[in-house]
Amino acid sequence: MKATGVVRRIDQLGHFFIPKEIRKNLNIEDDTSLESFVGGSKIILQKYQPDTWSAGELKEALIAAARDSEKDPLDYLRIQRKEH
């Protein structure tokens, strides 16, 4: 991670502002959805991108689920994503 040297306070409602230059550099526009992650004492924000699956990935998941009727195809897809 790269330090920006910018410090912002959180207001009474828990809001903080991402500086314009950072938003510009990361192409974050109005109404952009951000996803948050917590790790130790860090908060990580990234643009939200819902999972999308290729036709091949979906086919493999359905085949795997058919082999093991107790396995959810989405669980198989999530495992595959973590391995790649």
Secondary structure per residue as TSV (DSSP state, phi and psi in degrees):
chain	resnum	aa	ss	phi	psi
A	1	M	-	360.0	150.3
A	2	K	-	-110.5	128.8
A	3	A	-	-73.1	141.2
A	4	T	-	-102.5	-18.3
A	5	G	-	79.8	5.2
A	6	V	-	-99.7	130.9
A	7	V	-	-119.9	131.4
A	8	R	-	-127.6	144.8
A	9	R	-	-92.4	151.4
A	10	I	-	-88.3	132.5
A	11	D	-	-80.7	-177.8
A	12	Q	T	-62.6	-24.1
A	13	L	T	-91.7	0.8
A	14	G	S	88.5	10.4
A	15	H	-	-86.1	147.5
A	16	F	-	-140.7	160.4
A	17	F	-	-112.5	135.8
A	18	I	-	-86.8	122.3
A	19	P	-	-55.7	147.6
A	20	K	H	-55.7	-41.5
A	21	E	H	-63.5	-39.3
A	22	I	H	-67.0	-44.2
A	23	R	H	-60.7	-40.4
A	24	K	H	-65.1	-46.5
A	25	N	H	-63.1	-32.8
A	26	L	T	-97.6	5.2
A	27	N	T	55.8	45.5
A	28	I	-	-98.6	112.7
A	29	E	-	-106.4	174.4
A	30	D	T	-54.4	142.6
A	31	D	T	69.7	11.9
A	32	T	-	-72.6	132.2
A	33	S	-	-86.2	133.0
A	34	L	E	-115.4	144.6
A	35	E	E	-109.4	140.3
A	36	S	E	-114.5	146.0
A	37	F	E	-132.3	147.4
A	38	V	E	-120.2	131.3
A	39	G	E	-140.9	109.0
A	40	G	T	63.1	-120.9
A	41	S	T	-102.5	15.1
A	42	K	E	-109.3	145.2
A	43	I	E	-113.1	126.7
A	44	I	E	-115.2	130.0
A	45	L	E	-112.7	139.8
A	46	Q	E	-145.9	158.7
A	47	K	E	-61.0	136.5
A	48	Y	-	-76.9	128.3
A	49	Q	-	-132.6	109.0
A	50	P	-	-61.9	149.5
A	51	D	-	-60.0	132.0
A	52	T	-	-124.1	141.5
A	53	W	-	-120.3	139.5
A	54	S	-	-74.5	162.7
A	55	A	H	-60.5	-38.2
A	56	G	H	-64.0	-42.2
A	57	E	H	-64.6	-41.5
A	58	L	H	-64.0	-42.2
A	59	K	H	-60.6	-47.2
A	60	E	H	-60.8	-39.7
A	61	A	H	-65.1	-42.2
A	62	L	H	-67.1	-38.8
A	63	I	H	-63.9	-46.1
A	64	A	H	-62.8	-40.4
A	65	A	H	-68.1	-35.2
A	66	A	H	-66.1	-35.4
A	67	R	H	-67.9	-34.7
A	68	D	S	-127.1	94.3
A	69	S	T	-61.1	-14.5
A	70	E	T	-89.6	-6.6
A	71	K	S	-92.6	130.7
A	72	D	-	-79.0	128.2
A	73	P	H	-55.0	-34.1
A	74	L	H	-66.8	-34.4
A	75	D	H	-62.4	-42.2
A	76	Y	H	-60.6	-44.0
A	77	L	H	-62.8	-41.8
A	78	R	H	-64.2	-39.6
A	79	I	H	-63.8	-43.5
A	80	Q	H	-61.7	-41.1
A	81	R	H	-62.5	-40.9
A	82	K	H	-66.3	-31.3
A	83	E	H	-77.9	-22.8
A	84	H	-	-88.4	360.0
